């Protein structure tokens, strides 16, 4: 669905707890916009799938690892994890009720319906920073995709996640040898340095070439233990 002038069509617009969120359709694509900032669409998903696969590949072969996915988005990361029987429990933390609704009862169910029906899947409606700070649960892998990257956050509050204190909170809920994987719209050497400084080891970045501009990136670090 596209307007006669070729512009996207708004399917839903809501004032959420962190500002305005919009779901649009542009031709065959579904797009999520937050506070006027383009977040993601259903055009590709390669880097979201790499986020999950790279986290699994950096683990030590432990059976049925539990994964926390930070940010539901258009559902590519969740759908990819749920399609892989090697994962154990799959927990998704999403702070926008509208995004959860679009997956459960709206257009984005086309991406995530099977994953949401998987008994391993749990959706937690919460702010990710608060969740990693307060939860008593632990995981083998954290796959975080809540922004356009450490250097380009959707809201100012999100910057705390990429700070030494935020990364220490992530490490706190990782089991020994667990993996932190962070999606970014561009590689960030500064963020790599922060990961090393807070104690993550085997820090590296995997890149996904895009049609134009700098590649997408997944930053990886392993909690010692």
N, C-alpha and C positions, 0 to 999 in steps of 0.2 A: 504494500500500500504506500503510495507516494502522492503528495498533493499535485494538482495540475501544473503548478509551476516548478515541480521537481524537488520541492523541499520535503523534509520528513514530516510525518503525521504523528501528533502526540496521542498516545493511547491512554496514558494516565499521568497525572501530575499531583504530587502531594507535598504538603509541608510536614517533613519528618522531624525527629528530635534534633537533627544536626543541620537543618536547612531544607531546601527544596530538592526533591528527587523526581525525575521525569523518565518515563519509558516511552520511546519513540519507535516507529517503524519507518524505515527508509528502503523502499523496494522490498527485498526479501530479508533485510537485516533488521534486527532488534537492537536498540541502542539505549544505554543508561547514561543519564546526564545528572550530575550532582552539583547544585549551586552554580549552574551554568557551565560547569567543566565537564567535557566529554570524558567518561571513564572507560567504557569498553563497549564492544558490540559482538554480534554473532558471526563476524566475517571469517574468522580463522580458528583461533584457539590453540595454535601450535605452542606458543610460549606458556599458556596455562597448563597444557599437558606436560611440557617439559618440567614445569615447576614440581609436579607430582612425581614424575619419573626420575628426575635428578635427586630428589629427596630419598626415594627408595634405593636408588643406586649407590648413594653415599652411606647407607646403613651397612651393618656388618653381617648381613645374612640372617638376622634373627627372624623367627617364624611369626607370621601374622602381626606385624607391627601396627600399633595404633597411631592414627594421624589426626592432627588438628588442622583444619583449613580455615584460615582467617580471611573472611570475605566470601560471600556466596556469588556475587557478581552475576554474570549470565549463566553460570553453572558449569562451565567447561571443566574446571578442576575437580569439582565434586563428581561429575559424570565419569570422568576418566578414572578417578580413584575407585569408584564403585564398580566399574567394568573390570577391575583387576582383582581377582580372587585372592591374591597374595596379601592384600591389606586386611587388617583386623577391623577394629572399631574406627569409624569415620565420623568425626565431630566437626561441624561447621558453625563458626561463630559469625553472625551477621547482625549489625546494629540497626539496620533500616527495616522496619516492619513491612514497608511497601515492597521491598525486594523479595522478602520471603513470600508475601502474598502473590507476587507475579509468578513465582515458581510453583506454588501450591495450587493456585486456582486461575492463573492467568497465562499469557502468551509464552512465558519462559518455561512452562511445563514441557514444551516440545524438546527442550534440552535435558531437563532434570527429572522427569517423571519417574523413570525407571530407578534412578539413583535414590530418590526420596522414598521409594517403596522398598528399598533394600533394608533388611533388618539391621545391618551394621551402621546405618546412617542416623545421626541425631543432629537436629538443627537447634542451636542455642541463640536466642535473640538477646544480644548483649554487646556492649562496647568491648572491642578486643583488648584494648589496653587495660581496662578494668578487669577483664576476665583473666588475663595472664598474671595479673597482680594478685588476684584474690582467690582463684580456684585452688582446691587441694588435689585436683586430678593431675595426672602426668601422662606424657605421650612419648612415642618414639620419634615422631617427626612433626614439625610445625611447618606448614606451607602457607605463607602470608602473601596476600594479594589484596590490599585494602586501599592502595593509592596508585598513582602513576610512578611511584618509586620513592626511595628515601629522600631524593632531592626535589620532589614535586608532590607534596601532600595535598589531599583534597580539602582537609580542614587543618587549621593550625594545631588543634589538639593532637592530631596524628603524629606530629613531629616527635612526640615523646616516645613513641614506639621504637624509633630508630636511634634514640639516645643511649648512652651507656646504661642508664637505669632501666630503660625499656627492654634492651637486649638482655640485661641481667634477669629481668622478670621472665623473659622467654626461656632463658637457660634454666631457670628455677623449675619450670614445669616439664623440661626435657629429661628423660631418663639418661643415665650414663651412656655415652656413645650415640646419643640421639642427634638428629640433624635439624638444623634450621635452614629453610629455603625461603628466600624473599624475592618476589617478582619486582622488576623495575623496567620502566620504559627506556632506560639507558643505563649503561654500566656506570658504577660509581666507585672509583678507587678510594675516595674518602670513606665511604661506608665499609668497604673491605677493611680499611685500617681500624675502624671502630670495632668491627667484629673481632679482630685479632686482639685489640687492646682490652676487651672485656673477657678474654679467655677462650674464645672459640679457636679450634685448631682446624687444619686442613681447609682453610678458607680459600675459596676460588669462585670464579664467575663463569657461567656458561651463557653463550650468546645465541640469539635466534635472529638471523638476518630478516629484514623487512624490505618491502618493495622500495621504500624511499626513506632516507634519513638513517639515524644511528640504529643499531640493532637493539631489540629487547634483550633483557638480561635476567638471569636467575643467580642471585648471590647465595652461596652455600657455606655453612660452617658446622662443625661437629663439636658437641659438648664433650669435654674430657671425661674419662671415667672408665 
